[in-house]
Amino acid sequence: MTPLHPSPIIFFQDTPGLFDDVEMLQTDVMRFFAILCLCLMAIFALVKTLPMAPPDTGPAILEPADQKTEAKSLQKKIAAFKERLDELQSRVQATTAAAEQASVQALKAAKAEEAVRDRVAIAKQELGKVSQTLGDTRREIEVRESNLAQILEDIADKQRVRAELKGQIENETQSLTKIRVKMEQVREKLDRNQQPDQEPVKKPPGFTSPPAPAQKGFVLRFASDEVLAKLISDGKVNFYAIAGQNAWRLKLSDGRPVYLSAEFPRQIYEMETPTVPIEYAAVFQRQIAVGGQRRLTWGVTLPGRTTASINQIVRGRQGGHLIITANGEVKLTQMLHKQPGKE
């Protein structure tokens, strides 16, 4: 007979279906043990009823026919119960393995849940720190925005004051420039009146003066300052300022006059200071400082057609105003006319 070993009672938590299967299996085992005990009690009863043989003849067992049949039936039942017991043991082992696997999985799940809880707790702590930092940053941004607004207001006030001061400076500069130009004009007039025999400005080698300015009484000017500016912009006329051996050519950059150092022109028509636009003279005074006793000469170079017209007009005449128009033509006037804004 195969010895029977009691199976350990296993309690499962959180698995109701598995617990019911184990409980049913235990019930079946207990029933099997009860039936087996009844069979054994019946066998013991039969053994007690057998007559005892004499010692010399040896034991003899009398088995009635009905008891043999019952014993065979019981043996068949015992074999069936053994098979059932083996099946139940297999099921118990499979259930135990499944329970152990479920326990391992439950343990892993518990560890994973604990790890997730730890991460959640850490994330909450970090979120709290970030929220606090964000609040501090917002407060700092508000303070900086307030300071920036104050700075912008200060900048706007300073820009307004600067614009006002700049306007005043420009007005004073223009007034001062006009005064300087007028003083220069007066000084030149005084020099011409007091020193009629003053030596002419020294010209570099190769310089030739045109016939028109050499004749006494001719004054070269343009119909207006706008006409001169247009001819300069078109490249038909070059305007020069000459002091000693240095020459500067005027260039209009976006309509604004600028003087650039240039080579001494080979031929130039001189212009009297009163005929020079005040703006050109003022820019020269601001941009280039001419010191000493060097005389400042204004002059222009003209295209060949205009030069030929001047030479033809001045031939046989004693003086007058040579007026150059916007299309490059030259007109002669006998009367001296003052330009607007010039004395």
C-alpha positions as CSV (number, residue, x, y, z in Angstrom):
1,M,0.0,0.0,0.0
2,T,1.4,3.4,-0.9
3,P,1.9,5.5,2.2
4,L,-0.2,8.6,2.4
5,H,1.2,11.9,3.5
6,P,-1.0,14.7,4.6
7,S,-0.8,17.6,2.2
8,P,0.0,21.0,3.8
9,I,-2.9,23.4,4.1
10,I,-2.1,26.5,2.0
11,F,-4.0,29.7,2.5
12,F,-4.1,32.1,-0.4
13,Q,-5.0,35.7,-0.2
14,D,-6.6,37.9,-2.8
15,T,-7.3,34.7,-4.9
16,P,-10.9,33.5,-4.1
17,G,-11.1,31.0,-7.1
18,L,-7.9,29.2,-6.1
19,F,-8.9,29.0,-2.4
20,D,-12.2,27.3,-3.4
21,D,-10.3,24.7,-5.5
22,V,-8.0,23.9,-2.6
23,E,-10.8,23.6,-0.2
24,M,-12.7,21.1,-2.5
25,L,-9.5,19.1,-2.9
26,Q,-9.0,18.9,0.9
27,T,-12.7,17.7,1.3
28,D,-12.1,15.0,-1.3
29,V,-9.0,13.8,0.5
30,M,-10.8,13.6,3.8
31,R,-13.6,11.6,2.2
32,F,-11.0,9.3,0.8
33,F,-9.4,8.8,4.2
34,A,-12.8,8.1,5.8
35,I,-13.6,5.4,3.2
36,L,-10.2,3.9,3.6
37,C,-10.6,3.7,7.4
38,L,-14.0,1.9,6.9
39,C,-12.4,-0.6,4.6
40,L,-9.6,-1.3,7.1
41,M,-12.1,-1.7,10.0
42,A,-14.1,-4.2,7.9
43,I,-10.9,-6.1,7.2
44,F,-9.9,-6.1,10.8
45,A,-13.4,-7.4,11.8
46,L,-13.0,-10.3,9.3
47,V,-9.6,-11.2,10.6
48,K,-11.0,-11.4,14.2
49,T,-13.7,-13.8,13.2
50,L,-11.4,-16.3,11.6
51,P,-10.8,-19.5,13.7
52,M,-7.3,-19.9,15.2
53,A,-5.5,-23.0,13.9
54,P,-3.5,-25.2,16.1
55,P,0.1,-24.2,16.4
56,D,1.5,-27.3,14.9
57,T,-0.7,-27.2,11.8
58,G,0.0,-23.5,10.9
59,P,-2.5,-20.7,10.3
60,A,-5.3,-21.3,7.9
61,I,-7.6,-18.5,6.7
62,L,-11.1,-19.3,5.7
63,E,-12.5,-16.9,3.3
64,P,-16.2,-17.2,2.7
65,A,-17.3,-16.5,-0.8
66,D,-19.2,-13.4,0.0
67,Q,-16.3,-12.0,1.9
68,K,-13.9,-12.7,-1.0
69,T,-16.2,-10.9,-3.3
70,E,-16.4,-8.0,-0.9
71,A,-12.7,-7.9,-0.5
72,K,-12.2,-7.8,-4.3
73,S,-14.7,-5.0,-4.5
74,L,-12.9,-3.1,-1.8
75,Q,-9.6,-3.7,-3.5
76,K,-11.1,-2.3,-6.7
77,K,-12.4,0.7,-4.8
78,I,-9.0,1.1,-3.2
79,A,-7.3,1.1,-6.6
80,A,-9.9,3.6,-7.9
81,F,-9.3,5.7,-4.8
82,K,-5.5,5.5,-5.4
83,E,-5.9,6.6,-8.9
84,R,-8.2,9.4,-7.7
85,L,-5.6,10.2,-5.0
86,D,-2.8,10.4,-7.6
87,E,-5.0,12.6,-9.7
88,L,-5.7,14.8,-6.7
89,Q,-2.1,14.9,-5.7
90,S,-1.2,16.0,-9.3
91,R,-3.9,18.7,-9.1
92,V,-2.6,19.7,-5.7
93,Q,1.0,20.0,-7.0
94,A,-0.2,22.0,-10.1
95,T,-2.3,24.2,-7.9
96,T,0.6,24.6,-5.5
97,A,2.9,25.6,-8.3
98,A,0.3,28.0,-9.7
99,A,-0.1,29.4,-6.2
100,E,3.6,29.8,-5.7
101,Q,3.8,31.5,-9.1
102,A,0.9,33.7,-8.2
103,S,2.6,34.5,-4.9
104,V,5.8,35.4,-6.7
105,Q,3.9,37.6,-9.2
106,A,2.0,39.2,-6.3
107,L,5.3,39.8,-4.5
108,K,6.7,41.4,-7.7
109,A,3.6,43.4,-8.1
110,A,3.8,44.6,-4.5
111,K,7.4,45.6,-5.0
112,A,6.6,47.3,-8.2
113,E,3.7,49.1,-6.5
114,E,6.0,50.1,-3.7
115,A,8.6,51.4,-6.1
116,V,5.9,53.4,-8.0
117,R,4.7,54.8,-4.7
118,D,8.2,55.9,-3.8
119,R,8.6,57.5,-7.3
120,V,5.3,59.2,-6.9
121,A,6.3,60.5,-3.4
122,I,9.6,61.8,-4.9
123,A,7.8,63.4,-7.8
124,K,5.4,65.1,-5.4
125,Q,8.4,66.5,-3.4
126,E,10.1,67.7,-6.6
127,L,6.8,69.2,-7.8
128,G,6.5,71.0,-4.6
129,K,10.0,72.4,-4.9
130,V,9.4,73.3,-8.5
131,S,6.1,75.1,-7.6
132,Q,8.0,77.0,-4.9
133,T,10.7,77.9,-7.3
134,L,8.2,78.9,-9.9
135,G,6.4,81.2,-7.4
136,D,9.8,82.8,-6.4
137,T,10.6,83.2,-10.1
138,R,7.2,84.8,-10.8
139,R,7.7,87.3,-8.0
140,E,11.2,88.1,-9.2
141,I,9.8,88.6,-12.7
142,E,7.2,90.9,-11.4
143,V,9.8,92.9,-9.6
144,R,12.0,93.1,-12.7
145,E,9.1,94.1,-14.9
146,S,8.3,96.9,-12.5
147,N,12.0,98.0,-12.6
148,L,12.1,97.7,-16.4
149,A,8.9,99.8,-16.7
150,Q,10.6,102.4,-14.4
151,I,13.8,102.3,-16.5
152,L,11.8,102.6,-19.7
153,E,10.0,105.6,-18.3
154,D,13.4,107.1,-17.3
155,I,14.8,106.4,-20.8
156,A,11.7,108.0,-22.4
157,D,12.2,111.1,-20.2
158,K,15.9,111.2,-21.0
159,Q,15.2,110.8,-24.7
160,R,12.7,113.5,-24.7
161,V,15.1,115.8,-22.8
162,R,17.9,114.7,-25.2
163,A,15.7,115.5,-28.2
164,E,14.9,118.9,-26.8
165,L,18.6,119.6,-26.1
166,K,19.6,118.3,-29.5
167,G,17.1,120.6,-31.2
168,Q,18.4,123.5,-29.1
169,I,22.0,122.6,-30.0
170,E,21.2,122.3,-33.7
171,N,19.5,125.7,-33.6
172,E,22.4,127.3,-31.7
173,T,24.8,125.5,-34.1
174,Q,23.0,126.8,-37.2
175,S,22.9,130.3,-35.7
176,L,26.6,130.1,-34.8
177,T,27.4,128.8,-38.3
178,K,25.4,131.6,-39.9
179,I,27.3,134.1,-37.8
180,R,30.6,132.6,-38.8
181,V,29.7,132.6,-42.4
182,K,28.6,136.3,-42.2
183,M,31.8,137.1,-40.3
184,E,33.8,135.4,-43.0
185,Q,32.0,137.3,-45.7
186,V,32.5,140.6,-43.9
187,R,36.1,139.8,-43.4
188,E,36.6,139.0,-47.1
189,K,34.9,142.2,-48.0
190,L,37.2,144.1,-45.6
191,D,40.2,142.3,-46.9
192,R,39.3,143.3,-50.5
193,N,38.6,146.9,-49.5
194,Q,41.8,147.3,-47.4
195,Q,44.2,145.2,-49.5
196,P,43.4,145.7,-53.2
197,D,46.9,144.7,-54.3
198,Q,46.9,141.5,-52.3
199,E,48.8,138.7,-54.0
200,P,46.6,136.0,-55.5
201,V,46.3,132.4,-54.0
202,K,49.2,130.3,-55.1
203,K,48.1,127.5,-57.4
204,P,49.9,124.2,-57.9
205,P,51.9,123.5,-61.0
206,G,49.7,122.8,-64.0
207,F,46.7,124.8,-62.7
208,T,45.0,127.0,-65.3
209,S,42.3,129.6,-64.6
210,P,39.5,130.1,-67.1
211,P,39.2,133.4,-68.9
212,A,35.9,134.4,-67.4
213,P,36.9,134.8,-63.7
214,A,40.1,136.5,-64.7
215,Q,38.1,139.5,-66.1
216,K,37.2,142.1,-63.6
217,G,33.5,142.7,-62.9
218,F,32.2,139.2,-63.7
219,V,30.5,137.2,-60.9
220,L,29.6,133.5,-61.4
221,R,26.6,132.1,-59.6
222,F,23.8,129.7,-60.1
223,A,20.1,130.4,-60.6
224,S,19.4,129.0,-57.1
225,D,20.8,126.7,-54.5
226,E,18.5,123.9,-55.8
227,V,19.9,124.3,-59.3
228,L,23.4,123.9,-58.0
229,A,22.4,120.9,-55.9
230,K,20.8,119.2,-58.9
231,L,23.8,119.8,-61.2
232,I,26.1,118.4,-58.5
233,S,23.8,115.3,-58.0
234,D,23.7,114.8,-61.8
235,G,27.5,114.9,-61.9
236,K,27.6,117.9,-64.3
237,V,29.2,120.2,-61.8
238,N,31.8,119.6,-59.1
239,F,31.9,122.0,-56.2
240,Y,35.3,122.6,-54.5
241,A,36.6,124.3,-51.4
242,I,40.3,125.2,-51.6
243,A,42.6,126.4,-48.9
244,G,46.3,126.7,-49.7
245,Q,47.4,123.5,-51.5
246,N,44.5,121.5,-50.2
247,A,41.2,120.9,-51.9
248,W,37.9,119.3,-50.9
249,R,35.1,118.2,-53.2
250,L,31.5,118.4,-52.0
251,K,29.4,115.3,-52.3
252,L,25.7,115.0,-51.7
253,S,24.8,111.9,-49.6
254,D,21.1,111.5,-49.5
255,G,20.8,115.2,-50.1
256,R,23.2,116.1,-47.3
257,P,26.5,117.8,-48.2
258,V,29.7,116.1,-47.2
259,Y,33.3,117.2,-48.1
260,L,35.8,114.7,-49.3
261,S,39.5,115.3,-49.7
262,A,40.3,115.5,-53.5
263,E,43.1,116.4,-55.9
264,F,43.6,120.0,-56.8
265,P,41.4,120.7,-59.9
266,R,43.3,121.7,-63.1
267,Q,40.8,124.4,-63.9
268,I,38.2,126.0,-61.7
269,Y,35.7,128.8,-61.8
270,E,35.9,130.8,-58.6
271,M,32.7,131.8,-56.8
272,E,32.4,134.7,-54.4
273,T,31.5,133.7,-50.8
274,P,28.1,135.5,-51.0
275,T,27.1,133.3,-53.9
276,V,27.9,130.1,-52.1
277,P,24.9,128.4,-50.4
278,I,25.0,129.0,-46.6
279,E,24.5,125.3,-45.9
280,Y,27.6,124.3,-47.9
281,A,29.7,126.9,-46.1
282,A,28.3,125.9,-42.7
283,V,29.0,122.2,-43.3
284,F,32.6,123.0,-44.3
285,Q,33.1,125.0,-41.1
286,R,31.8,122.2,-39.0
287,Q,33.6,119.3,-40.8
288,I,37.0,120.9,-41.7
289,A,38.9,123.3,-39.6
290,V,41.0,125.7,-41.7
291,G,43.4,127.8,-39.5
292,G,46.1,130.3,-40.1
293,Q,46.1,133.0,-42.7
294,R,45.2,130.7,-45.6
295,R,42.5,132.1,-47.8
296,L,39.4,129.9,-48.5
297,T,38.4,129.8,-52.1
298,W,35.1,128.4,-53.5
299,G,34.9,127.2,-57.0
300,V,33.3,124.8,-59.5
301,T,34.3,122.8,-62.6
302,L,31.8,123.1,-65.4
303,P,31.0,120.9,-68.5
304,G,32.5,121.9,-71.8
305,R,29.3,123.2,-73.3
306,T,28.8,125.6,-70.3
307,T,32.4,126.7,-70.4
308,A,32.1,127.5,-74.2
309,S,29.0,129.5,-73.5
310,I,30.8,131.5,-70.7
311,N,33.7,132.2,-73.0
312,Q,31.4,133.4,-75.8
313,I,29.3,135.7,-73.4
314,V,32.2,137.4,-71.6
315,R,34.1,138.2,-74.9
316,G,34.0,142.0,-75.4
317,R,32.1,142.7,-72.1
318,Q,33.4,144.4,-69.0
319,G,31.3,142.7,-66.3
320,G,28.0,141.3,-65.0
321,H,26.5,138.3,-63.4
322,L,26.9,135.0,-65.1
323,I,23.9,132.9,-64.1
324,I,23.9,129.2,-64.8
325,T,20.4,127.6,-65.1
326,A,19.3,124.0,-64.4
327,N,19.8,122.9,-68.0
328,G,23.4,124.2,-68.1
329,E,22.7,127.3,-70.0
330,V,24.5,130.6,-69.1
331,K,22.7,134.0,-68.8
332,L,24.4,137.4,-68.4
333,T,22.8,140.1,-66.3
334,Q,24.2,143.6,-65.9
335,M,22.4,144.4,-62.6
336,L,23.8,142.8,-59.4
337,H,21.0,141.0,-57.6
338,K,21.1,139.7,-54.1
339,Q,20.1,136.1,-53.4
340,P,17.4,135.5,-50.9
341,G,18.8,134.9,-47.4
342,K,22.3,136.3,-48.3
343,E,23.6,139.8,-47.6
